[in-house]
Amino acid sequence: MTVPNEQATSHWRAADVVVQIEPQFKRDEDSGAVRILKAANERTSLLEASSPPLKEEGEPPLPTLSEESYAIWNMGWLVSVTTFCRISLSTISTAYLGHLGSKELAASALASVWTNGVQMLIFGFAISVCTLCGQAYGAKNYALVGVWLQLALIFITLLSIPVMISFFYVDIVLRLVTNDLEVLMLADRYARYLVPTVLPQAIYCALRQYLQSQEIMTPPAIIGVASVCVALVTNYVFIYGCGPIPGLGFIGAPIAQSVSSIFQPVALVAYGFWYKGYHKKTWAGFDLAACMQWDRVRTFVSLAVGMTVNQALDEWVYNVISALAGSLGSVQLAANSVLFSLWGLIFGIYWGFGLPMQVRSANFLGANRPAAAKQTLYVSTLLGGLTTFICALLTYLFRKSIIGCFTKDPVVAEGINSTMPIFCVAVFLCGVHIIMSAVVEAMSLAAILVGITTVGSWVTMLPIAYLLGLVWKWGLHGLWWGAVYGEIVKVVLMVVTLWRIDWREMARRAVLQSECSVPAEPPSTPTPLPTLFSAASQRVHHRSREDTGRRRISYGTTTSPIA
């Protein structure tokens, strides 16, 4: 099928981007050309300090900085609402438990050390959807967008089974970090009642990333707000009761969280898919033969494993630090639980600029527009860094009011208050690092992310936190100083990586990963970076469908044969 080329216009709109990708071979032509292109791709440097100008003749003009800022902001506030509301579900439960007592708060925090940690093994497969679907959507391979979602749903369903089983054995693991039998018993019960949240949360994550990769941001935001309302009501009813219905106390919190977690994917499918039909352009129904093709499975698994390892390493180090806080006593553990809840809420705000950068960068790279992707990095980092700074500043200025929402225990409150300045510095640095890492995710460079996270989190952050917090007896302050130093290292490594990235090569790889073609160019010097999770070149598949009421977004015109 051939789609006519559009004329590039000088008047660029924030939601309309025009791109041209020139096909170099048809699907049924001699595979020798494909092998030559693959060989060139594999030998081309990922990082090259002095690249030629990115903009090529015939490429549409770049959006102005104000236009790009508007486009990112237009997406960013919706993403912030979505993420903030999603993270609020567990935070609402934490706030309710904090008013029951410090033991209950400490138990929920201890249970989360395990439950949140093992769930990272699933979420890595779900978040890969954003990168792969974003690249395929930018390349106009709409059928492939749906295929990536199908693969994600299959894998997260299978992986959820062992994760849910592990929730029944939390007490065995947590005995290693605390000998408080009462807290252990409560943590074990809390984790068991969280089992129903595992699969719904993973499915919701994949569906949300699928829509967001196409810049469809409104449905997840609406469902997010609704889920917060559900969480507020269910937590109150299940913990304290309502009228003649008695409350369940401590166990009511995980039950309420389970209800809210199940509500999210059900409501998103009902509103975004059945009612609005946002999926019609990129979803042709389940096709097991299409998604089980070996090249596609290999591409998906290689990226998903890398994303999973990176997410796990980044998340687990803070879970280990929380476990170290448990060895300092239940009061310190409760204080750290509140700080960690705040950490998640603030992440929900500044990630509003990280995800748009990931989505737009993936779209631009899939459309073979490296210069536009690079500009997105600059604008998003500036806006996201400013937002993170403001969030950290406001958290510090209103710290006493914020602490009062979580606990009335004066000892716990004082521990949080004294740690807050260090915490806010760590929040700012982490925000900058996370926002910049989004564009590396858009490039499918999972191996580089794993390296940066390993050095920053496990080589730097954890040893310093242990030394300062436990060996030198700095307590909670020492643990969070370790977080500060670790985030500094990650920011520095991320800046160096992005400074040296060969954007043209990243665009070529994104197009090939989306099963489209790009002009073959002479290879440059061999890559100095590991390519363990690099995707193999693919063939051309393009199917166009009519739009169905979504925002008009054009990432280019592509001429390709029918698959």
C-alpha positions as CSV (number, residue, x, y, z in Angstrom):
1,M,0.0,0.0,0.0
2,T,1.3,3.4,-0.9
3,V,0.6,6.5,1.1
4,P,1.0,9.8,-0.8
5,N,3.8,12.1,0.5
6,E,2.6,15.3,2.2
7,Q,4.2,18.6,1.5
8,A,6.3,20.0,4.4
9,T,4.9,23.3,5.6
10,S,6.8,26.1,7.3
11,H,3.9,26.6,9.7
12,W,4.5,23.7,12.1
13,R,1.8,22.9,14.7
14,A,2.6,21.3,18.0
15,A,0.6,18.2,17.3
16,D,1.5,17.8,13.6
17,V,4.9,16.6,12.5
18,V,5.6,15.7,8.9
19,V,8.3,13.2,8.1
20,Q,9.6,11.3,5.1
21,I,11.2,7.9,5.2
22,E,12.6,6.6,1.9
23,P,12.2,2.8,1.5
24,Q,15.3,1.2,0.0
25,F,14.0,-2.3,-0.6
26,K,10.7,-4.2,-0.8
27,R,9.8,-7.1,1.4
28,D,10.2,-9.8,-1.3
29,E,13.4,-8.5,-2.9
30,D,16.7,-10.3,-2.6
31,S,17.7,-10.7,1.0
32,G,21.3,-9.8,0.2
33,A,20.4,-6.1,0.5
34,V,18.9,-6.8,3.8
35,R,22.1,-8.5,5.0
36,I,24.2,-5.6,3.8
37,L,22.0,-3.2,5.7
38,K,22.1,-5.3,8.8
39,A,25.8,-5.6,8.7
40,A,26.1,-1.8,8.4
41,N,23.8,-1.3,11.2
42,E,25.6,-3.7,13.5
43,R,29.0,-2.1,12.8
44,T,27.8,1.5,13.1
45,S,28.9,3.4,16.2
46,L,26.3,4.1,18.9
47,L,28.4,6.9,20.2
48,E,30.3,9.3,18.1
49,A,31.6,12.6,19.4
50,S,31.6,14.4,16.1
51,S,28.5,13.5,14.0
52,P,27.6,15.3,10.8
53,P,24.6,17.7,10.9
54,L,21.4,15.7,11.7
55,K,19.1,17.6,9.4
56,E,19.0,16.2,5.9
57,E,17.7,17.7,2.7
58,G,14.0,17.3,2.4
59,E,13.4,16.9,6.2
60,P,10.6,19.1,7.5
61,P,11.7,22.1,9.5
62,L,12.1,21.6,13.3
63,P,9.4,22.9,15.6
64,T,10.4,26.1,17.4
65,L,11.3,25.9,21.1
66,S,8.0,27.4,22.1
67,E,6.0,25.0,19.9
68,E,7.9,22.0,21.3
69,S,7.5,23.3,24.8
70,Y,3.7,23.6,24.3
71,A,3.5,20.1,22.8
72,I,5.3,18.6,25.8
73,W,3.4,20.6,28.3
74,N,0.1,19.6,26.6
75,M,1.0,16.0,27.2
76,G,3.0,16.5,30.4
77,W,0.3,17.7,32.7
78,L,-2.0,14.8,31.8
79,V,0.8,12.3,32.4
80,S,1.6,13.9,35.7
81,V,-2.1,13.6,36.8
82,T,-2.1,9.9,35.6
83,T,1.2,9.0,37.4
84,F,0.4,10.9,40.5
85,C,-3.0,9.3,40.9
86,R,-1.6,5.8,40.2
87,I,1.1,6.2,42.9
88,S,-1.5,7.7,45.2
89,L,-3.3,4.4,45.6
90,S,-0.6,2.9,47.8
91,T,0.1,6.3,49.4
92,I,-3.5,6.7,50.5
93,S,-3.3,3.3,52.2
94,T,-0.1,4.4,53.9
95,A,-1.7,7.6,55.2
96,Y,-4.6,5.7,56.6
97,L,-2.3,3.2,58.3
98,G,-0.2,5.9,59.7
99,H,-3.2,7.0,61.8
100,L,-3.7,3.5,63.1
101,G,-0.2,3.3,64.6
102,S,3.5,3.2,63.9
103,K,3.6,-0.7,64.0
104,E,1.0,-0.9,61.2
105,L,2.8,1.8,59.2
106,A,6.1,-0.1,59.6
107,A,4.5,-3.4,58.6
108,S,3.1,-2.0,55.4
109,A,6.5,-0.5,54.5
110,L,8.3,-3.8,55.2
111,A,5.8,-5.7,53.1
112,S,6.3,-3.3,50.3
113,V,10.0,-3.9,50.3
114,W,9.3,-7.4,48.8
115,T,6.0,-6.8,46.9
116,N,7.2,-3.7,45.1
117,G,10.6,-5.3,44.4
118,V,9.3,-8.5,42.7
119,Q,6.7,-6.7,40.7
120,M,9.5,-5.0,38.9
121,L,10.0,-8.3,37.2
122,I,6.7,-7.7,35.5
123,F,6.6,-4.0,34.9
124,G,9.8,-4.1,32.8
125,F,7.8,-6.1,30.2
126,A,4.9,-3.7,30.4
127,I,6.9,-0.4,30.1
128,S,8.7,-1.8,27.0
129,V,5.4,-1.2,25.2
130,C,6.0,2.6,25.3
131,T,9.3,2.4,23.4
132,L,8.4,-0.3,20.8
133,C,4.9,1.0,20.2
134,G,6.2,4.6,20.0
135,Q,8.8,3.8,17.4
136,A,6.3,1.7,15.3
137,Y,3.7,4.5,15.5
138,G,6.2,7.1,14.4
139,A,7.2,4.8,11.5
140,K,3.4,4.4,10.6
141,N,3.6,0.7,11.1
142,Y,0.3,0.7,12.9
143,A,-0.3,-3.1,12.8
144,L,3.0,-3.6,14.7
145,V,1.8,-1.3,17.5
146,G,-0.9,-3.8,18.3
147,V,1.5,-6.7,18.0
148,W,3.8,-5.3,20.6
149,L,0.9,-4.9,23.0
150,Q,-0.2,-8.5,22.5
151,L,3.3,-9.7,23.3
152,A,3.4,-7.6,26.5
153,L,0.1,-9.0,27.7
154,I,1.2,-12.6,27.1
155,F,4.4,-12.2,29.0
156,I,3.1,-10.3,31.9
157,T,0.3,-12.8,32.4
158,L,2.8,-15.7,32.6
159,L,5.2,-13.8,34.8
160,S,2.4,-12.7,37.2
161,I,2.0,-16.3,38.4
162,P,5.3,-16.8,40.2
163,V,5.2,-13.2,41.5
164,M,1.8,-13.8,43.2
165,I,3.0,-17.1,44.7
166,S,6.0,-15.3,46.2
167,F,3.6,-13.0,48.2
168,F,2.7,-15.9,50.4
169,Y,6.2,-16.3,51.6
170,V,7.1,-12.7,52.5
171,D,7.8,-13.5,56.2
172,I,10.6,-15.9,55.3
173,V,12.4,-13.2,53.5
174,L,11.7,-10.3,55.9
175,R,13.1,-12.3,58.9
176,L,16.5,-11.3,57.5
177,V,15.9,-7.6,58.1
178,T,13.9,-7.4,61.4
179,N,13.2,-9.6,64.5
180,D,10.1,-7.7,65.5
181,L,7.6,-10.6,65.4
182,E,4.5,-8.4,65.6
183,V,5.6,-6.3,62.6
184,L,6.6,-9.4,60.7
185,M,3.1,-11.0,61.3
186,L,1.4,-7.8,60.1
187,A,3.6,-7.5,57.0
188,D,3.0,-11.1,56.1
189,R,-0.8,-10.6,56.2
190,Y,-0.6,-7.3,54.3
191,A,1.4,-9.0,51.4
192,R,-1.1,-11.9,51.1
193,Y,-4.0,-9.5,50.7
194,L,-2.1,-7.7,48.0
195,V,-2.0,-10.8,45.7
196,P,-5.1,-9.7,43.7
197,T,-3.3,-6.4,42.7
198,V,-0.5,-8.0,40.7
199,L,-2.0,-8.9,37.4
200,P,-4.4,-5.9,37.1
201,Q,-1.6,-3.5,37.8
202,A,0.6,-5.0,35.1
203,I,-2.2,-5.1,32.6
204,Y,-3.1,-1.5,33.3
205,C,0.5,-0.5,32.9
206,A,0.7,-2.1,29.5
207,L,-2.6,-0.7,28.3
208,R,-1.7,2.8,29.6
209,Q,1.7,2.7,27.8
210,Y,0.1,1.5,24.6
211,L,-2.2,4.5,24.5
212,Q,0.4,7.0,25.7
213,S,2.9,5.8,23.0
214,Q,0.3,7.2,20.5
215,E,0.0,10.5,22.5
216,I,-3.4,9.5,23.8
217,M,-3.2,10.9,27.3
218,T,-6.7,11.8,28.4
219,P,-8.2,8.3,29.1
220,P,-5.5,7.3,31.6
221,A,-5.7,10.7,33.3
222,I,-9.5,10.3,33.7
223,I,-9.2,6.8,35.0
224,G,-6.4,7.9,37.4
225,V,-8.6,10.6,39.0
226,A,-11.5,8.1,39.3
227,S,-9.3,5.5,40.9
228,V,-8.1,7.9,43.6
229,C,-11.8,8.6,44.5
230,V,-12.4,4.8,44.6
231,A,-9.3,4.4,46.9
232,L,-10.3,7.1,49.3
233,V,-13.8,5.6,49.7
234,T,-12.7,2.0,49.9
235,N,-9.9,2.6,52.4
236,Y,-12.3,4.4,54.7
237,V,-15.0,1.8,54.4
238,F,-12.8,-1.2,54.7
239,I,-10.6,0.2,57.6
240,Y,-13.2,2.1,59.7
241,G,-16.5,0.7,58.4
242,C,-19.6,2.6,57.3
243,G,-22.8,2.8,59.3
244,P,-23.8,-0.7,60.4
245,I,-20.9,-2.3,58.4
246,P,-17.9,-2.9,60.7
247,G,-14.4,-2.0,59.6
248,L,-11.6,-4.5,59.1
249,G,-8.8,-2.4,60.6
250,F,-5.3,-3.0,59.3
251,I,-6.3,-5.6,56.7
252,G,-8.8,-3.2,55.2
253,A,-6.0,-1.2,53.6
254,P,-4.6,-3.9,51.2
255,I,-8.2,-5.0,50.4
256,A,-9.0,-1.4,49.4
257,Q,-5.8,-1.3,47.3
258,S,-6.8,-4.5,45.6
259,V,-10.3,-3.1,44.7
260,S,-8.7,0.1,43.3
261,S,-6.1,-1.9,41.3
262,I,-8.8,-4.0,39.7
263,F,-10.9,-1.0,38.9
264,Q,-8.2,0.7,36.8
265,P,-7.8,-1.7,33.9
266,V,-11.5,-2.5,33.8
267,A,-12.4,1.2,33.6
268,L,-9.7,2.0,31.1
269,V,-10.9,-0.8,28.7
270,A,-14.5,0.2,29.2
271,Y,-13.9,3.9,28.5
272,G,-10.9,4.1,26.2
273,F,-11.5,1.0,24.1
274,W,-15.2,0.0,24.1
275,Y,-16.6,3.6,24.4
276,K,-14.0,5.8,22.7
277,G,-12.5,3.2,20.3
278,Y,-8.9,4.6,20.6
279,H,-7.5,1.2,19.8
280,K,-9.1,0.9,16.3
281,K,-6.2,2.4,14.4
282,T,-3.6,0.0,15.8
283,W,-5.4,-3.0,17.1
284,A,-6.7,-5.7,14.7
285,G,-7.5,-8.3,17.4
286,F,-5.4,-11.0,18.8
287,D,-3.2,-12.7,16.2
288,L,-1.0,-15.3,17.9
289,A,0.8,-16.1,14.6
290,A,1.8,-12.4,14.1
291,C,3.1,-11.8,17.6
292,M,4.8,-15.2,18.0
293,Q,7.2,-14.6,15.0
294,W,10.7,-15.3,16.3
295,D,12.2,-12.0,15.2
296,R,9.5,-10.1,17.0
297,V,9.7,-12.2,20.2
298,R,13.4,-11.8,20.2
299,T,13.2,-8.1,19.8
300,F,10.6,-7.7,22.5
301,V,12.2,-10.0,25.0
302,S,15.7,-8.5,24.5
303,L,14.4,-5.0,25.2
304,A,12.0,-6.1,28.0
305,V,14.7,-8.0,29.8
306,G,17.0,-5.0,29.7
307,M,14.3,-2.7,30.9
308,T,13.3,-5.1,33.6
309,V,16.9,-5.4,34.9
310,N,17.3,-1.6,34.9
311,Q,14.0,-1.1,36.7
312,A,14.7,-3.8,39.2
313,L,18.2,-2.5,40.0
314,D,16.9,1.1,40.3
315,E,13.9,0.0,42.5
316,W,15.6,-2.7,44.6
317,V,18.4,-0.4,45.8
318,Y,15.8,1.7,47.6
319,N,14.0,-1.4,48.9
320,V,17.3,-2.5,50.4
321,I,17.8,0.9,51.9
322,S,14.3,0.6,53.4
323,A,15.3,-2.8,54.8
324,L,18.3,-1.1,56.3
325,A,16.0,1.5,57.9
326,G,14.1,-1.5,59.4
327,S,17.3,-2.5,61.2
328,L,17.3,1.0,62.8
329,G,14.0,0.3,64.6
330,S,10.3,0.6,63.8
331,V,10.2,4.4,64.3
332,Q,13.0,4.9,61.7
333,L,11.3,2.4,59.4
334,A,8.0,4.3,59.7
335,A,9.7,7.6,59.0
336,N,11.4,6.2,56.0
337,S,8.1,4.8,54.8
338,V,6.6,8.3,54.7
339,L,9.6,9.7,52.9
340,F,9.4,6.9,50.4
341,S,5.7,7.6,49.8
342,L,6.5,11.2,49.2
343,W,9.3,10.2,46.8
344,G,6.7,8.3,44.7
345,L,4.2,11.2,44.7
346,I,6.8,13.7,43.6
347,F,8.0,11.2,40.9
348,G,4.4,11.2,39.6
349,I,4.6,15.0,39.0
350,Y,8.0,15.3,37.3
351,W,7.5,12.1,35.2
352,G,4.9,14.2,33.4
353,F,7.9,15.5,31.4
354,G,9.8,12.3,31.2
355,L,7.2,10.2,29.5
356,P,6.4,12.8,26.8
357,M,10.1,13.0,26.0
358,Q,10.2,9.2,25.8
359,V,7.1,9.1,23.6
360,R,8.0,12.0,21.3
361,S,11.6,10.8,21.0
362,A,10.5,7.3,20.1
363,N,8.0,8.7,17.5
364,F,10.6,11.0,16.0
365,L,13.3,8.3,15.9
366,G,10.8,5.8,14.3
367,A,10.0,8.5,11.7
368,N,13.8,8.9,11.0
369,R,14.0,12.4,12.5
370,P,17.0,12.5,14.8
371,A,17.2,16.3,15.0
372,A,13.7,16.6,16.2
373,A,14.3,13.9,18.8
374,K,17.4,15.7,20.0
375,Q,15.5,18.9,20.4
376,T,12.8,17.1,22.4
377,L,15.6,16.0,24.8
378,Y,16.7,19.6,25.4
379,V,13.2,21.0,26.0
380,S,12.0,18.2,28.2
381,T,15.1,18.2,30.4
382,L,14.8,21.9,30.9
383,L,11.1,21.8,31.8
384,G,11.4,18.6,33.8
385,G,14.4,19.9,35.7
386,L,12.6,23.1,36.6
387,T,9.5,21.2,37.7
388,T,11.5,18.8,39.8
389,F,13.3,21.8,41.5
390,I,9.9,23.5,42.3
391,C,8.5,20.2,43.7
392,A,11.5,19.7,45.9
393,L,11.3,23.3,47.1
394,L,7.6,23.2,47.9
395,T,8.0,19.9,49.7
396,Y,10.6,21.4,52.0
397,L,8.6,24.6,52.6
398,F,5.4,22.8,53.5
399,R,7.1,19.8,55.1
400,K,5.2,20.1,58.4
401,S,1.8,20.2,56.8
402,I,2.7,17.3,54.6
403,I,4.1,15.2,57.5
404,G,0.8,15.8,59.4
405,C,-1.1,14.1,56.7
406,F,0.8,10.8,57.3
407,T,1.4,10.6,61.0
408,K,0.5,12.1,64.4
409,D,3.4,10.4,66.2
410,P,5.7,13.2,67.3
411,V,8.8,11.0,67.3
412,V,8.2,9.8,63.7
413,A,7.3,13.3,62.6
414,E,10.6,14.7,64.0
415,G,12.6,12.0,62.2
416,I,10.9,12.9,58.9
417,N,11.4,16.6,59.5
418,S,15.1,16.4,60.2
419,T,15.7,14.3,57.1
420,M,13.7,16.4,54.8
421,P,16.5,18.7,53.5
422,I,18.6,15.8,52.4
423,F,15.5,14.1,51.0
424,C,14.7,17.1,48.8
425,V,18.2,17.3,47.4
426,A,17.9,13.6,46.5
427,V,14.5,14.2,44.9
428,F,15.8,16.9,42.6
429,L,18.8,14.8,41.4
430,C,16.7,11.7,40.9
431,G,14.2,13.8,38.8
432,V,16.9,15.0,36.5
433,H,18.4,11.5,36.1
434,I,15.0,9.9,35.4
435,I,13.9,12.5,32.9
436,M,17.1,12.1,30.9
437,S,16.9,8.4,31.1
438,A,13.6,8.5,29.3
439,V,15.2,9.3,26.0
440,V,17.7,6.5,26.4
441,E,14.7,4.2,26.9
442,A,13.2,5.6,23.7
443,M,16.4,4.5,21.9
444,S,16.1,0.9,23.2
445,L,19.5,1.3,24.8
446,A,18.6,-0.8,27.8
447,A,22.2,-2.1,28.3
448,I,23.5,1.4,28.8
449,L,20.8,2.1,31.4
450,V,21.7,-1.1,33.2
451,G,25.3,0.0,33.4
452,I,24.5,3.5,34.7
453,T,22.1,2.2,37.3
454,T,24.5,-0.5,38.5
455,V,27.3,2.1,39.0
456,G,25.1,4.8,40.5
457,S,22.9,2.6,42.7
458,W,24.9,-0.5,43.7
459,V,28.5,0.6,43.4
460,T,27.9,4.1,44.9
461,M,24.6,4.6,46.6
462,L,24.2,1.4,48.6
463,P,27.7,1.2,50.1
464,I,27.7,4.9,51.1
465,A,24.2,4.5,52.6
466,Y,25.3,1.5,54.6
467,L,28.6,3.2,55.7
468,L,27.0,6.4,56.8
469,G,23.7,5.1,58.1
470,L,24.7,2.0,60.0
471,V,28.5,1.9,60.4
472,W,28.9,5.6,61.3
473,K,25.6,5.7,63.1
474,W,24.1,8.6,61.1
475,G,20.8,6.8,61.0
476,L,18.1,7.9,58.5
477,H,20.2,10.9,57.5
478,G,23.1,8.6,56.4
479,L,20.8,6.4,54.3
480,W,19.5,9.4,52.4
481,W,23.0,11.0,52.0
482,G,23.8,7.7,50.2
483,A,20.9,8.4,47.9
484,V,22.2,11.9,47.1
485,Y,25.7,10.6,46.2
486,G,24.3,7.8,44.1
487,E,22.0,10.1,42.1
488,I,24.9,12.5,41.5
489,V,26.8,9.7,39.8
490,K,23.8,8.7,37.7
491,V,23.2,12.3,36.5
492,V,26.9,12.7,35.5
493,L,26.9,9.3,33.6
494,M,23.7,10.1,31.9
495,V,24.9,13.6,30.7
496,V,28.1,12.0,29.3
497,T,26.1,9.3,27.5
498,L,23.6,11.7,25.9
499,W,26.4,14.1,24.9
500,R,28.1,11.4,22.9
501,I,25.1,9.6,21.4
502,D,25.0,9.3,17.6
503,W,21.5,10.4,17.0
504,R,21.4,9.5,13.3
505,E,22.3,5.9,14.1
506,M,19.7,5.7,16.8
507,A,17.0,6.9,14.3
508,R,18.2,4.2,11.8
509,R,17.9,1.5,14.4
510,A,14.5,2.7,15.5
511,V,13.2,2.6,11.9
512,L,14.6,-0.9,11.3
513,Q,13.2,-2.1,14.6
514,S,9.8,-0.9,13.4
515,E,10.2,-3.2,10.4
516,C,10.7,-0.3,8.0
517,S,13.6,0.6,5.7
518,V,16.1,3.5,5.7
519,P,18.9,4.5,3.3
520,A,22.0,2.3,3.8
521,E,25.0,4.4,4.7
522,P,28.7,3.4,5.0
523,P,29.4,2.1,8.5
524,S,31.4,4.2,10.9
525,T,33.8,2.9,13.5
526,P,32.9,-0.1,15.6
527,T,30.8,0.6,18.6
528,P,32.5,0.9,22.0
529,L,29.4,0.2,23.9
530,P,27.7,-3.2,24.6
531,T,24.9,-4.1,22.3
532,L,23.5,-7.0,24.2
533,F,19.9,-5.6,24.0
534,S,20.2,-4.1,20.5
535,A,17.3,-5.1,18.3
536,A,17.9,-6.9,15.0
537,S,16.9,-5.3,11.7
538,Q,13.4,-6.1,10.5
539,R,11.4,-6.1,7.2
540,V,8.8,-3.7,6.0
541,H,5.2,-4.0,7.3
542,H,2.8,-1.2,6.9
543,R,-0.9,-1.1,7.2
544,S,-2.9,2.1,7.4
545,R,-6.3,2.4,9.1
546,E,-8.7,5.3,9.5
547,D,-8.4,7.5,12.5
548,T,-11.0,7.3,15.2
549,G,-11.5,10.5,17.0
550,R,-8.0,10.9,18.5
551,R,-5.8,13.9,18.4
552,R,-4.4,14.4,14.9
553,I,-0.7,13.5,15.0
554,S,1.4,13.1,11.9
555,Y,4.9,11.8,12.2
556,G,5.4,11.5,8.5
557,T,4.5,9.9,5.3
558,T,5.9,6.4,4.5
559,T,5.8,4.5,1.3
560,S,6.0,0.8,1.8
561,P,4.7,-2.4,0.3
562,I,1.8,-4.3,1.7
563,A,2.8,-6.9,4.3
